[in-house]
Amino acid sequence: MTLSTQDALIHIMIVTASSDAAISSDELVRVQGLIGRMPVFAGYDMARFASVANACVDAINAAGIEAALETAVAAVPERFHDTAYAVAVEVAVVDLNLPQEELRLLEMLRDRLAIDRLVTAAIEAAARARMRTA
């Protein structure tokens, strides 16, 4: 299955949300919010979202989370590798709790995307700063 860049980024977000065995409503809202406001998703038809997300869940159920992640990463052009990691981090931190499964998924994603460690640290720090509460 060949994914468009936008669909691959959605798959990465759904894989991240699924990594702890359940997609929370907060994670789903965050995914939809990112699609609605990020320039990479300009022109994306939100009517497709449910079918793309369901296709990702089907891929996870059929081949496992690592295979689904591998398929999505393969479809992301190199110039969007940092974007892919950023959207995954945004989904992972939305519930202010990073279970071991999500941390491991982010580590796998970081390795597969071959993003510089300083870049990933900056993305992670920015996400933490955005999620801080008073």
Kinemage of the C-alpha trace (Angstrom):
@kinemage 1
@onewidth
@group {chain A} dominant
@subgroup {mainchain}
@vectorlist {calphas} color= white
{ca met a 1} P 0.000 0.000 0.000
{ca thr a 2} L 1.436 3.366 -1.031
{ca leu a 3} L 0.454 6.302 1.146
{ca ser a 4} L 0.442 9.990 0.298
{ca thr a 5} L 2.561 12.198 2.567
{ca gln a 6} L -0.559 13.427 4.360
{ca asp a 7} L -1.934 9.918 4.839
{ca ala a 8} L 1.473 8.707 6.059
{ca leu a 9} L 1.569 11.481 8.672
{ca ile a 10} L -1.926 10.512 9.797
{ca his a 11} L -0.826 6.885 10.034
{ca ile a 12} L 2.136 7.940 12.190
{ca met a 13} L -0.196 9.842 14.518
{ca ile a 14} L -2.627 6.899 14.745
{ca val a 15} L 0.219 4.441 15.365
{ca thr a 16} L 1.498 6.718 18.138
{ca ala a 17} L -1.965 6.965 19.698
{ca ser a 18} L -2.360 3.174 19.426
{ca ser a 19} L 1.005 2.348 20.966
{ca asp a 20} L -0.421 2.110 24.486
{ca ala a 21} L -3.227 -0.185 23.247
{ca ala a 22} L -6.034 2.381 23.188
{ca ile a 23} L -6.663 5.600 21.292
{ca ser a 24} L -8.041 8.156 23.732
{ca ser a 25} L -10.564 10.786 22.717
{ca asp a 26} L -7.972 13.458 23.582
{ca glu a 27} L -5.515 11.864 21.168
{ca leu a 28} L -8.127 11.686 18.425
{ca val a 29} L -9.076 15.332 18.945
{ca arg a 30} L -5.378 16.292 18.794
{ca val a 31} L -4.887 14.384 15.515
{ca gln a 32} L -7.875 16.127 13.958
{ca gly a 33} L -6.705 19.492 15.292
{ca leu a 34} L -3.250 19.041 13.800
{ca ile a 35} L -4.784 18.131 10.446
{ca gly a 36} L -6.938 21.253 10.625
{ca arg a 37} L -4.151 23.706 11.362
{ca met a 38} L -0.832 22.439 9.992
{ca pro a 39} L 0.240 23.718 6.561
{ca val a 40} L 1.309 20.218 5.465
{ca phe a 41} L -2.377 19.253 5.582
{ca ala a 42} L -3.593 22.242 3.536
{ca gly a 43} L -6.350 21.063 1.242
{ca tyr a 44} L -6.752 17.731 3.032
{ca asp a 45} L -10.287 16.364 2.715
{ca met a 46} L -11.373 15.668 6.308
{ca ala a 47} L -14.106 13.391 4.972
{ca arg a 48} L -11.268 10.922 4.278
{ca phe a 49} L -9.958 10.968 7.835
{ca ala a 50} L -12.085 8.114 9.214
{ca ser a 51} L -11.209 5.768 6.359
{ca val a 52} L -7.481 6.609 6.563
{ca ala a 53} L -7.440 6.147 10.352
{ca asn a 54} L -9.375 2.878 10.065
{ca ala a 55} L -6.973 1.628 7.389
{ca cys a 56} L -4.115 2.310 9.788
{ca val a 57} L -5.823 0.443 12.620
{ca asp a 58} L -6.489 -2.454 10.224
{ca ala a 59} L -2.784 -2.477 9.275
{ca ile a 60} L -1.801 -2.538 12.952
{ca asn a 61} L -4.199 -5.409 13.636
{ca ala a 62} L -3.026 -7.357 10.581
{ca ala a 63} L 0.745 -6.903 10.688
{ca gly a 64} L 1.561 -5.258 13.996
{ca ile a 65} L 2.495 -1.785 15.100
{ca glu a 66} L 6.095 -1.944 13.848
{ca ala a 67} L 5.039 -2.964 10.330
{ca ala a 68} L 2.395 -0.229 10.222
{ca leu a 69} L 4.980 2.298 11.375
{ca glu a 70} L 7.489 1.079 8.785
{ca thr a 71} L 4.944 1.483 5.960
{ca ala a 72} L 4.097 5.012 7.079
{ca val a 73} L 7.728 6.084 7.516
{ca ala a 74} L 8.608 4.761 4.060
{ca ala a 75} L 6.010 7.085 2.548
{ca val a 76} L 7.265 10.244 4.274
{ca pro a 77} L 9.702 12.263 2.141
{ca glu a 78} L 12.939 13.132 3.942
{ca arg a 79} L 12.094 16.830 4.094
{ca phe a 80} L 9.084 15.921 6.280
{ca his a 81} L 10.931 13.628 8.702
{ca asp a 82} L 11.052 16.287 11.408
{ca thr a 83} L 7.365 17.044 10.799
{ca ala a 84} L 6.532 13.351 11.189
{ca tyr a 85} L 8.362 13.209 14.507
{ca ala a 86} L 6.736 16.453 15.661
{ca val a 87} L 3.189 15.231 15.002
{ca ala a 88} L 3.944 11.954 16.789
{ca val a 89} L 5.241 13.827 19.838
{ca glu a 90} L 2.172 16.095 19.831
{ca val a 91} L -0.099 13.063 19.972
{ca ala a 92} L 2.012 11.291 22.586
{ca val a 93} L 2.047 14.203 25.042
{ca val a 94} L -1.605 15.211 24.751
{ca asp a 95} L -2.679 13.253 27.840
{ca leu a 96} L 0.333 14.451 29.873
{ca asn a 97} L 1.326 10.855 30.474
{ca leu a 98} L 3.970 9.015 28.470
{ca pro a 99} L 3.726 5.309 29.179
{ca gln a 100} L 6.684 3.108 28.296
{ca glu a 101} L 4.968 1.949 25.081
{ca glu a 102} L 4.716 5.493 23.733
{ca leu a 103} L 8.304 6.268 24.695
{ca arg a 104} L 9.451 3.128 22.868
{ca leu a 105} L 7.380 4.054 19.806
{ca leu a 106} L 8.930 7.529 19.706
{ca glu a 107} L 12.372 5.952 19.978
{ca met a 108} L 11.612 3.594 17.066
{ca leu a 109} L 10.284 6.493 15.018
{ca arg a 110} L 13.337 8.626 15.799
{ca asp a 111} L 15.616 5.794 14.654
{ca arg a 112} L 13.672 5.047 11.464
{ca leu a 113} L 13.506 8.703 10.471
{ca ala a 114} L 17.218 9.196 11.258
{ca ile a 115} L 16.605 12.613 12.779
{ca asp a 116} L 19.454 14.338 14.579
{ca arg a 117} L 19.191 13.942 18.348
{ca leu a 118} L 19.365 17.709 18.910
{ca val a 119} L 16.398 18.208 16.579
{ca thr a 120} L 14.334 15.581 18.381
{ca ala a 121} L 15.255 17.094 21.752
{ca ala a 122} L 14.080 20.508 20.532
{ca ile a 123} L 10.795 19.051 19.252
{ca glu a 124} L 10.226 17.280 22.564
{ca ala a 125} L 11.065 20.395 24.619
{ca ala a 126} L 8.714 22.537 22.535
{ca ala a 127} L 5.878 20.040 23.007
{ca arg a 128} L 6.450 19.960 26.776
{ca ala a 129} L 6.392 23.769 26.860
{ca arg a 130} L 3.093 23.884 24.942
{ca met a 131} L 1.451 21.339 27.242
{ca arg a 132} L 2.477 22.970 30.543
{ca thr a 133} L -0.371 24.079 32.762
{ca ala a 134} L -0.428 26.736 35.467
